[in-house]
Amino acid sequence: MHLIPVNTLSSFSAPGTGAFTTPSAVTGFQNISAALANDFTTEYFAVAVDGSGNRTGDWESGVGRWASGAGTLSRTVVFSSNSNAAVNFTGATQVMCTPIAPPSAMHWYEWDFTSTLSSAFGPFQMQLNNGGNLALAYPTSSMTPGHIGVMRINNTTTVNSGACLYAQLTRLAGSEISRSITYFVTTATTSGMYGFLGGITETGAVTNCAGIRIVNGVADGMVNLDGTTTASATSYTLTTGIWYTFEVSVLTTSLMRCRILNDSGTVLWENTVSATIPSVEFREVYPGWILWNTNTTSGIIANWDYCGFGVNRKLPGRP
């Protein structure tokens, strides 16, 4: 299970480049050993400190797995002061459980639907599949305020009708993020994919991809590489009437984190997938989101309010 406990800070003595071993509590904080059960994974931020607890310069951010028997937290480094490699901590080190933050140089591309419908969607393009269609809509009183305008995805009586919103092809290299806000009108017969798609149709999207997969209203994390699928250990059942934020973070080329949050920012579900991410030539992906129906009853699938993605490099032709 993946967990990022709050108010957690531990001190370790000279771990070098190996696992953080035998944590001791820092006054006022919960110890990692008490916050995590055996074999839980978490995200951490580690800093080198002096005898007074002041930072001395070196730092590291990554994903760790807690082994209660050995009292160790393993280290899979994502970002660090050592060119994103493991830091050789030779003295006192403090480790906090906290979400991995993107590098400051990240380029963010986004589109927020408002009260004006335009044929342009910022960095995105729209694909209508199997007769699906779109319409600008305004949230009803039953929806949470604050979503001024939404893009409504409608399906027809044709199975797999829906829509895809996607950006230009890019190659994953680690440290990419995808985020979208969606309000579902139908869940039991709704399927789709959020994150980094292999294509812009219901079949192409789930091949050579990385993101949150939805199958008839049940979401999980999924990586597919050349037909081999690796799914998260847990899943989450979506319901209607909630504004969901879907967040997919490609932390490294072999580790992806998926989260689903509600409108107030509470994490409803979170898990990781450890698998080889499509990241080589001819395995480029579309940052995007796709939804489709799985029955023959026409209606509204969902409302999209926001979509965005971040990469640590500038895309061609984009600011």
N, C-alpha and C positions, 0 to 999 in steps of 0.2 A: 504494500500500500504506500501511496505517496502522501506525505503530510508536511506542512510548513507550520510548526507550532509557534504561537506568539510569545513574546517576552522570554525568549530563550537565548542565553549567552553562556558559554563555557570557556574555560581556560585550559590550554594544553601546553606541555613542556617540550620544546624542541622536537617537533615531529619530523623535521627534515622534509623530504619529498614523499614520505610514506603516509600511511593512514594516520588520522588524528586518533591518539590513543589515551585512554584513561582521563576523561574530562573531569574537571573540578568546577564547582559552581562559582559564579561571580555574584557577589552580594546584590540582592535586589532582583535577580533573574532566576528563571527556571533552568536547571541543568539539562543538557541534551540527553543524558542517560535516563532522566525521569520523563522527558517529553516524548521520546520515541520508543516504540515497541521493537522487538527484534525483527530484523529484515525490512524495516520501513525505510523508504528513501525520502530524502529531503533536499532542499536547496540551501546553500550556505554562503556566507561571506566571511572570510578569514583575514585577519590583520596581524602583523607583527607588532608587539607592544614592548615597552620598557618595564622596569620594575614598578612603576606607578600606574601602569595601564594606559600610558599614552602611546599613540601610534608612532611607529618609527619609519614607515615608508612602504614596506612590502605588503601586498594584498592579493587576494585570490577569491574568485567566485565560481561556484560549480555545484555539482550534484553529488550527494554522498549516500551511502547505505549503512545503516546502523546495525552492528552486530553486538547484541547485549552480552553474550558470553565472553567475547574477547574484549569488550569495551572499546570498540573501534568504530570510527566513521571513515568509510572509504572516500576517495577523492577522484571525481571526474571533472577536470578543470574546463571551464568554458571561457572565462576571462581572467587575466591576471596582470600584475605589474611585470611579469617575466615573459613578455611577448605571448601571453595566453597559454603558457606552459606552467607546469607545477612549480610553485615557489619553494625554495629550500629554506624552510623556517628553522633557523638555528637557535632561536631563543623562545621566550614566552609568546604564545599565540592565542588570540581570542577568536572564537568562532560563533557567529550568530546565524540562526535559521531565518532566512529571508528570501523572497523571490529573486531570481537572477534578473538583474537589470540590464537592458540593452546598452551597448556602448554609446557614448555621447555623439559619435560620428554617424549614427544611424540616420538614413534617409527615410522619411515617412511619407507615404502616398495614401490619400484618403478621399472619400466622398460622403457627404452628409445630405440626405434628401431633405429638402425644405418645402416651402409652399409653391415653388415654381418648378414645373416640369420642363425639362430640357432634353434634347436629343443627345447631349453630351453628359457623360458621367465622370468627369475628371479624368483620372488615369485608367478608367475602366471602360469596357465595352459590354454590350448586352447581347445574349444569344437566346432566342425563343425556341424551345424544343417541343416537337410533336403537337403543335397547335396552342401551346401555352401563351399567355399574354400578360401584359403589365398595365397598371393604371396608377396614377398618383392618387393618394387617398389621405384623409385626415383622421387621426385617431378618434374613436368614439369616446363617450364619457366613461366607458368601462375600462379603457386603457389608461395606463399611468400618464399623467401630464408630463410635458417636457419633450415630447416627440412631435414636433410641429407638423412635419409632413412625412409620409412614408411611401415607399414603393410597394404596391400590392401585387403579389404573384398569384395569378389565376390559372387553374387547370381546366381542361375540357373533358369530354367523355372519353378521350383517347388515353389509354394507359401510358404512363411515363411522360405526360405533358407537364411543362413547367418552364423554368427559365434559369439562365446562368449569367452571373456577373463576374467578369474576369479581366485581369490585366495582362500585359505582355509577358511572354515567356521569360523565365529567369532560371538560373541554376542555383540550387541550394548549396550553401557552403557552411552552414551553422550560423546562428545568431539572427535568423529571420523570424518575424512575428506576423501573424495574421489576426485580425479582430473584426467581428461583425455583430451587430445588434439586430435581433429578430424577435417578432411576436407571432406565435403560431396560432392560426385559426383552426387548423386540422393537424392532428398528430398521428393518429392510428394508421392512416394510409399515406403518410408523408415520409419520403426518403430523400437523402441528399448527401452532400459533402461540403465541409467548410475547411478552408486552409489553403493547401497547395495541390492543385488538381492536375491530373495527367491529361485531361481533355475537357471539352466544354459540353459534352453530352452525358447522359446518365451512365453509359457504359465506359466511355473514355475517361471520365472524371476519376474513377476508382482504380485505375491502372497506373502504376508508377506515380504514386501520390503519397502525400503525408498530411494528415489532418484529422478532423472529427467527422466520423461517418454516422449517418442516421439511416436506420432501417426500420420503417413503420413506427416511427416515434421513439425508438431507442437509440441513444447516442453512445459511441465509444471512440477511443483513439485508434487509428489505423494507419499503418504504413504498408504500401505495396511496392515491391520491386520485382519487375519482370515476372509478374504472376504469382509471386509468393507473398502472402499477406501475414502480417503480424499485428495482433490487436492488443489493446490494453487489457489489464487483468480485471477491470470492473467496467460497468456501463451505467448510464443514467437514463431514466425514463422521462421524456419531456411531457409537459402538459400544456394545454391551451391557457391563454389569459395571463401569460407572464412575459415580460421583456427579458430575453436572454442575451447575454454577451458571450459569444464563442471566441475563445482565445487559443491560438495554436502557436507554440514557440518551438522552433527547431534550434535546440541548444547546441548540438554538435551534429556531425554527419552520421551519428549512430544513436542519437537520443532526442526524443521529441516529448514536450510536455503539452497536455491539453487541459483546459479549464472551461467550466461553464459557470457564469456568475449571474446573479439577478440584478435588477435595476439599482439596488442600493449598494452594489459592490460585494455582496456576500458570496463567497465561493460555494456553489452547490455541489460541484463534482470536480475532481482533479485526479489525473493519473498520468503516468509516463509510458512511453513505448520505447524499448531498446531494440533497435533494428537498423540495418543499413538504409539510410535515407537516399532516395534518388538524387544523385548529386554530380553525375558525370555527363559528358557530352552525349547528346541524343536522349537524355533523361531529364530535360528541362521541364519545368512545371509552370502552370498558370496560378498566380495568387488569385483566389476567387472563391465563389460560393455558388452552389447549385442546389435546387430543390425540384422535386417532381412528385406527382401523385402515383399511387400504385393500384388505383381502382378506376372504375368507369363513371364515376359521379362527378359532374363539373362543380366547381366552387372555388373558394379562396383557400390557398395553401397557407400563406403567411404574409407578413408585412416586414419589409426591410427598412431600417431607419438609418443605419450607418455601416460603412465598410472601410477598412484601411489595412495597410500592411507596411512593414518596415524591413529594410535590408541595409546592410552595412556598406553599401556601395551605391553610387549614383547609377540609375538606369539610363540607357541611351535615349536621348531626346526628352528627358525629364529634368526639372530643376532640382 
